[in-house]
Amino acid sequence: MNNKGQHPSGKVKKEINDVINELERRGVDVNTHMTQDTKGLGDVVEDVLKTFGVTEERFKHWFDLKECGCSKRKKWLNGIFSWKVNNK
């Protein structure tokens, strides 16, 4: 807790969500990746974190959060940076 009674992770989460909201306001569309033959940055970040045992549930537990916004951030990252996947 900081001197204002806030948990530090709450401030970080708010700042991240503020950035996402501003980019959405400026027209960054998070739904551009919604095809089955694409992979996005959010997918890669999630895969790498899972490799090290960092899951959404563990993240929420570590920072005592009811909701972390991980899914929204993953979708947003996929929307701004995605690529076609060759499914051979």
Buried (B, 14 or more C-beta within 10 A) or exposed (E): EEEEEEEEBBEEBEEBBEEBEEBEEEEEEBEBBEEEEBBBBBBBBBEEBEEEEBEBEEBBEEBEBEEBBBEBBBBBBBBBEBEEEEEE
